[in-house]
Amino acid sequence: MKQLVIGVVGNPNCGKTTLFNVLTGTRQRVGNWPGVTVDRKEGFYKHEGRDIELVDLPGIYSLDVAPGTTSLDEQISQDYILSGEADLIVNIVDASNLERNLYLTTQLLEMEVPLVVALNMMDIAEQRNIKIDVSALSQQLGVVVVPISAAKHKGIEDLKWAMDKAADDKKIPTLRVEYPAAIEQALTELLPTVTERLPDNIKSHAHWVALKLLENDSLPIQWVGNDVNETVAHLVQQIEEDLDEDVDILVADSRYAFIATIIEETVKKTGQVTRTVSDKIDKIVLNRALGIPIFLAVMYLMFMFTINIGGAFIDFFDILFGTFFVEGFGVLLSAIGLPEALVTLIAGGLGGGIQIVATFIPIIGFLYLFLSFLEDSGYMARAAFVMDRFMRFIGLPGKSFVPMIVGFGCNVPAIMATRTLENQRDRFLTILMNPFMSCGARLPVYALFAAAFFQVGGQNVVFGLYLIGIAVAVITGLIMKNTLLHGEASPFIMELPPYHMPTVQGILLRTWDRLNSFMFRAGKVIVPMVVVLTFLNAWGTDGSFGNENSDKS
């Protein structure tokens, strides 16, 4: 039976990652999308003897790619969906915030690809007295809609069956949004040229591509060529003169009118609207006077947790891996009669390198564990919001603070995370500041330093070192803002997801992914260096080898 490939797409904070983890468990791998350094996450599972591959697309609010934007997520998602690589697209929708989520759904319907809608967070919608007629919603959209609660593992089996059937049927949605007559006329004029120029695998999406050209989207040009710009500009000018409004605004208004009709017929709110627990917590956490002190207290707790708990396991990992990979290797290799030189290189060099890398595991692991908890609970978005005023002082939006927090774990993914910043200047400035954020690799060094010289209050010393790093990053930002990277920070709009208790599986999987990636990258550098140093240390001045403990080495 043919393996199915299913693309998973949805808004940020819609529960997409939770569902991905529930379906695939530990059968995941992370690579890169072609030509860019954005992570491509794939997962695998079996259903009724059939192999299923899930491709987790970046979290996006829409498929709009404005000219000059540096955010790659929308471009990657649109390219993948149009490529036909997936047998089916599954759109994860937050049932508690249906109107906003359906904008992306509407665009996916217009792309005319096989689609299933997973209506997630049904339990939260019910808590907020939101009643959704799932059957009516499915009829209105013209695709299968499956109600689920990924965090509670409800509706997952129904979703699996729905995905299997939809992927086999390959039914194309026929529903289209009704646009003003001037836009429909422009589409009719543009379609023949677009259809003729599109590659064969995208010709079936000609209506979508023509619409994106009218919206001044930057992606379609790569398929139809720059010489259509004059025709498109003429059509756009006619529409805007007739309707006295920008085309992209007219298109968005038409989509939201379409969504409003669906919401009116399928969603009912019962009872009184009351302040949620998240609202009550945010009144304190987002307070202008308390927000930053609370954030600093959370960071202090993170370092105390990492140093005091993670640090307690360093000796255990050091002894364990030393016993197996240094002493164990040495005894085993000597027993099979290998030359002493090879025993020294393999046991002392390779094994010693693995031992050193292993001592990073508890510190880095507990750091990532804490960061994963903050992200999954919803606090990390609040941290960015709280720091927005401070970040604007150095010419950056609060959104830039998220990659900088990730830099506490590792600077490499932190720099990659700047792809979510739309403004190129903001990206460059954030990238230049990020190396000064003390990454996880420095934390074991800080911990050893603090333990050796400060018997009491070691976590305070480490916290101080991190604050120094932040201060240097801020100074760098101010210098760059006033010299090479002039300009104002871009506007900052960010959704604050409701607080929720993270799942143990979700936190552990996220921690494992990051820890595994970090250890592999660190090991590729540390282990070869230890092998080289062991070799040099064992080479005696008299030309002998294996005298690392002698006075001739």
TITI-57020 format. One record per residue (C-alpha): z, y, x. Coordinates in steps of 0.25 Angstrom, whole numbers. Layout:
BEGIN
((Z, Y, X))
...
***
This chain:
BEGIN
((0, 0, 0))
((-4, 14, 5))
((7, 23, 11))
((9, 35, 3))
((11, 49, 9))
((18, 59, 1))
((21, 73, 4))
((34, 80, 0))
((34, 94, -3))
((44, 104, -9))
((51, 117, -8))
((62, 119, 2))
((76, 114, -3))
((69, 105, -14))
((75, 92, -9))
((63, 88, -2))
((69, 83, 11))
((80, 76, 3))
((70, 68, -5))
((62, 65, 8))
((75, 59, 14))
((78, 51, 2))
((64, 45, 1))
((62, 42, 16))
((76, 41, 22))
((76, 40, 37))
((61, 36, 37))
((56, 49, 41))
((49, 55, 53))
((46, 70, 57))
((33, 74, 64))
((25, 87, 64))
((14, 92, 55))
((1, 93, 62))
((-1, 105, 71))
((13, 111, 68))
((28, 109, 72))
((33, 107, 58))
((40, 94, 55))
((32, 84, 46))
((43, 75, 40))
((38, 61, 35))
((46, 50, 28))
((43, 36, 23))
((48, 27, 12))
((44, 15, 5))
((42, 13, -10))
((38, 0, -17))
((33, -5, -4))
((24, 8, -1))
((26, 17, 11))
((28, 31, 8))
((27, 43, 18))
((33, 56, 14))
((29, 69, 21))
((39, 80, 19))
((32, 93, 19))
((39, 106, 22))
((47, 113, 11))
((39, 124, 5))
((40, 133, -7))
((24, 134, -8))
((11, 130, -2))
((8, 145, 1))
((4, 148, 16))
((3, 163, 17))
((-6, 169, 28))
((1, 171, 41))
((13, 163, 37))
((19, 154, 48))
((26, 144, 39))
((20, 131, 41))
((27, 123, 29))
((17, 127, 18))
((5, 125, 27))
((9, 111, 31))
((12, 107, 17))
((-1, 113, 11))
((-9, 106, 22))
((-2, 93, 20))
((-4, 93, 5))
((-18, 96, 6))
((-21, 86, 17))
((-20, 74, 7))
((-11, 67, 17))
((-1, 64, 6))
((-4, 55, -6))
((6, 63, -14))
((14, 76, -13))
((28, 76, -19))
((34, 90, -22))
((49, 90, -22))
((54, 101, -32))
((68, 106, -34))
((71, 104, -49))
((82, 115, -48))
((72, 126, -44))
((59, 121, -51))
((51, 134, -52))
((51, 137, -38))
((48, 123, -33))
((36, 121, -43))
((28, 132, -36))
((25, 122, -24))
((23, 111, -35))
((13, 120, -42))
((5, 122, -28))
((5, 107, -26))
((-1, 105, -40))
((-12, 115, -36))
((-15, 107, -23))
((-19, 95, -32))
((-11, 85, -24))
((-4, 72, -29))
((10, 77, -33))
((23, 72, -37))
((35, 82, -40))
((49, 77, -37))
((58, 86, -45))
((71, 86, -36))
((85, 91, -37))
((85, 87, -52))
((100, 86, -51))
((102, 100, -47))
((92, 105, -58))
((101, 98, -68))
((114, 104, -62))
((107, 118, -64))
((104, 114, -79))
((89, 113, -76))
((82, 103, -85))
((68, 99, -80))
((58, 91, -89))
((52, 83, -78))
((42, 76, -87))
((37, 90, -92))
((37, 95, -78))
((28, 84, -73))
((19, 86, -85))
((17, 101, -82))
((15, 99, -67))
((6, 87, -69))
((13, 78, -58))
((24, 68, -58))
((38, 75, -57))
((50, 66, -53))
((64, 71, -55))
((73, 68, -43))
((86, 71, -35))
((83, 68, -21))
((97, 71, -16))
((103, 61, -26))
((91, 51, -25))
((87, 52, -39))
((73, 50, -44))
((68, 46, -30))
((63, 32, -35))
((55, 39, -46))
((49, 49, -36))
((45, 37, -27))
((37, 31, -39))
((31, 44, -43))
((26, 47, -29))
((20, 33, -28))
((12, 34, -41))
((8, 49, -38))
((3, 45, -24))
((-5, 34, -29))
((-11, 41, -42))
((-14, 53, -33))
((-15, 62, -46))
((-19, 76, -43))
((-11, 87, -51))
((-21, 95, -60))
((-12, 106, -64))
((-16, 120, -60))
((-9, 133, -61))
((-16, 144, -69))
((-20, 156, -61))
((-25, 169, -65))
((-40, 169, -69))
((-44, 177, -57))
((-38, 167, -47))
((-44, 155, -55))
((-58, 162, -54))
((-56, 165, -39))
((-52, 150, -37))
((-65, 146, -44))
((-73, 154, -35))
((-66, 150, -22))
((-65, 135, -25))
((-80, 131, -21))
((-78, 137, -7))
((-65, 131, -5))
((-69, 117, -10))
((-81, 117, -1))
((-73, 121, 12))
((-61, 112, 10))
((-60, 99, 18))
((-62, 87, 10))
((-47, 83, 9))
((-44, 97, 3))
((-55, 99, -6))
((-47, 94, -18))
((-37, 106, -16))
((-48, 116, -16))
((-42, 124, -28))
((-28, 125, -20))
((-35, 130, -8))
((-43, 140, -15))
((-30, 145, -22))
((-23, 146, -9))
((-34, 154, -3))
((-33, 164, -14))
((-18, 164, -11))
((-21, 169, 3))
((-15, 156, 8))
((-18, 154, 23))
((-20, 138, 23))
((-33, 136, 15))
((-41, 145, 25))
((-41, 133, 35))
((-49, 125, 25))
((-59, 134, 19))
((-61, 144, 31))
((-59, 159, 33))
((-72, 163, 27))
((-67, 161, 13))
((-57, 172, 15))
((-67, 183, 11))
((-69, 176, -2))
((-55, 173, -5))
((-51, 187, -2))
((-61, 192, -12))
((-56, 183, -23))
((-42, 187, -20))
((-45, 202, -21))
((-52, 200, -34))
((-40, 192, -40))
((-30, 202, -35))
((-38, 214, -40))
((-39, 207, -54))
((-25, 203, -55))
((-18, 214, -46))
((-9, 203, -39))
((-10, 195, -26))
((-16, 181, -28))
((-5, 174, -22))
((5, 181, -32))
((-4, 177, -43))
((-5, 163, -39))
((10, 162, -37))
((13, 168, -51))
((3, 158, -58))
((10, 147, -51))
((24, 152, -55))
((19, 154, -70))
((14, 140, -70))
((28, 135, -65))
((35, 144, -75))
((28, 137, -86))
((32, 123, -81))
((46, 127, -79))
((47, 133, -93))
((42, 120, -99))
((50, 110, -90))
((63, 116, -86))
((75, 120, -94))
((88, 126, -89))
((101, 123, -97))
((114, 129, -97))
((119, 142, -89))
((114, 145, -75))
((127, 145, -66))
((129, 148, -52))
((127, 135, -44))
((136, 130, -32))
((126, 135, -22))
((127, 149, -28))
((142, 149, -27))
((141, 145, -12))
((130, 155, -9))
((139, 166, -14))
((148, 163, -2))
((138, 158, 8))
((128, 169, 6))
((138, 180, 6))
((134, 192, 15))
((147, 192, 21))
((150, 177, 22))
((137, 171, 24))
((136, 173, 39))
((150, 169, 42))
((148, 156, 33))
((136, 153, 41))
((143, 154, 54))
((154, 146, 49))
((144, 135, 45))
((138, 135, 59))
((152, 135, 66))
((155, 122, 57))
((142, 116, 61))
((145, 118, 76))
((160, 113, 74))
((154, 101, 66))
((144, 98, 77))
((153, 100, 89))
((166, 94, 84))
((160, 82, 77))
((147, 80, 84))
((153, 82, 97))
((163, 71, 95))
((152, 61, 95))
((146, 65, 108))
((154, 56, 117))
((151, 44, 108))
((136, 46, 109))
((137, 48, 124))
((145, 35, 126))
((137, 27, 116))
((123, 31, 121))
((128, 30, 136))
((133, 16, 134))
((120, 11, 128))
((109, 19, 135))
((115, 22, 148))
((125, 11, 152))
((118, 1, 142))
((104, 4, 148))
((110, 3, 162))
((116, -11, 160))
((104, -16, 152))
((94, -11, 162))
((102, -16, 174))
((104, -30, 168))
((89, -32, 167))
((87, -28, 181))
((80, -15, 181))
((81, -6, 194))
((93, 3, 195))
((83, 15, 195))
((78, 11, 181))
((92, 8, 176))
((96, 22, 180))
((84, 29, 174))
((84, 22, 161))
((99, 20, 159))
((104, 33, 166))
((92, 42, 162))
((86, 37, 149))
((99, 32, 144))
((107, 44, 149))
((97, 53, 142))
((98, 46, 129))
((114, 47, 131))
((113, 62, 133))
((104, 64, 120))
((113, 55, 112))
((125, 65, 115))
((117, 75, 107))
((117, 67, 94))
((131, 70, 89))
((130, 85, 91))
((116, 87, 86))
((118, 77, 75))
((130, 84, 69))
((123, 97, 71))
((111, 93, 63))
((120, 86, 53))
((127, 99, 50))
((113, 107, 50))
((107, 97, 40))
((119, 98, 31))
((118, 114, 31))
((103, 112, 28))
((104, 102, 17))
((116, 109, 10))
((108, 122, 8))
((116, 131, 18))
((105, 133, 28))
((97, 141, 19))
((109, 150, 16))
((111, 151, 31))
((97, 157, 32))
((100, 166, 21))
((113, 171, 26))
((107, 174, 40))
((95, 182, 34))
((101, 196, 36))
((106, 192, 50))
((92, 186, 54))
((85, 198, 49))
((93, 206, 59))
((84, 199, 70))
((72, 200, 62))
((71, 186, 55))
((73, 181, 41))
((85, 172, 37))
((75, 160, 37))
((74, 160, 52))
((89, 156, 53))
((86, 142, 48))
((78, 138, 60))
((88, 145, 69))
((99, 136, 62))
((90, 124, 64))
((90, 128, 79))
((105, 124, 80))
((100, 110, 79))
((87, 111, 87))
((78, 122, 91))
((65, 114, 89))
((66, 112, 74))
((72, 126, 73))
((59, 132, 79))
((51, 123, 70))
((59, 127, 58))
((54, 142, 60))
((41, 137, 53))
((47, 141, 40))
((47, 156, 44))
((35, 162, 38))
((34, 174, 48))
((29, 171, 62))
((38, 182, 68))
((50, 176, 62))
((46, 162, 67))
((44, 167, 81))
((58, 175, 81))
((65, 163, 76))
((59, 153, 86))
((63, 163, 97))
((77, 163, 93))
((79, 149, 90))
((81, 143, 104))
((94, 151, 105))
((100, 144, 93))
((108, 133, 100))
((101, 120, 97))
((108, 106, 95))
((104, 102, 109))
((113, 113, 115))
((125, 109, 106))
((129, 97, 114))
((129, 106, 126))
((138, 116, 119))
((147, 105, 114))
((149, 99, 128))
((151, 113, 134))
((161, 117, 123))
((169, 103, 125))
((169, 105, 140))
((174, 119, 141))
((181, 122, 127))
((191, 111, 123))
((194, 118, 110))
((184, 126, 100))
((171, 120, 106))
((164, 122, 93))
((167, 137, 94))
((160, 138, 108))
((148, 130, 103))
((148, 140, 91))
((148, 151, 100))
((137, 146, 109))
((128, 145, 96))
((132, 159, 92))
((127, 164, 106))
((114, 157, 104))
((112, 163, 90))
((116, 177, 96))
((105, 175, 107))
((95, 171, 96))
((98, 184, 88))
((97, 192, 101))
((83, 186, 103))
((79, 188, 89))
((83, 203, 90))
((75, 205, 103))
((63, 198, 98))
((63, 206, 85))
((63, 219, 92))
((53, 215, 103))
((42, 204, 101))
((44, 200, 86))
((45, 213, 78))
((45, 212, 63))
((54, 210, 51))
((59, 197, 46))
((51, 190, 35))
((58, 190, 21))
((68, 179, 19))
((67, 171, 6))
((74, 157, 6))
((79, 148, -5))
((93, 144, -5))
((94, 130, -9))
((106, 125, -17))
((118, 119, -9))
((119, 104, -10))
((126, 93, -3))
((116, 87, 7))
((114, 72, 7))
((119, 64, 18))
((105, 57, 20))
((98, 70, 20))
((108, 76, 31))
((107, 64, 39))
((92, 63, 39))
((90, 77, 43))
((101, 76, 54))
((94, 63, 59))
((80, 70, 59))
((85, 81, 67))
((94, 74, 76))
((83, 63, 79))
((73, 74, 82))
((82, 82, 91))
((87, 69, 99))
((72, 65, 101))
((68, 79, 106))
((81, 80, 115))
((79, 66, 120))
((65, 69, 125))
((70, 79, 134))
((84, 74, 138))
((81, 60, 141))
((70, 62, 151))
((78, 73, 158))
((90, 63, 159))
((80, 52, 165))
((75, 62, 175))
((89, 67, 179))
((94, 53, 180))
((82, 49, 189))
((85, 61, 198))
((100, 59, 199))
((98, 44, 203))
((88, 47, 214))
((96, 47, 227))
((94, 56, 239))
((91, 44, 247))
((80, 40, 238))
((88, 29, 230))
((88, 29, 215))
((100, 26, 206))
((111, 33, 214))
((114, 43, 203))
((129, 40, 206))
((128, 41, 221))
((129, 53, 230))
((115, 51, 235))
((109, 54, 221))
***
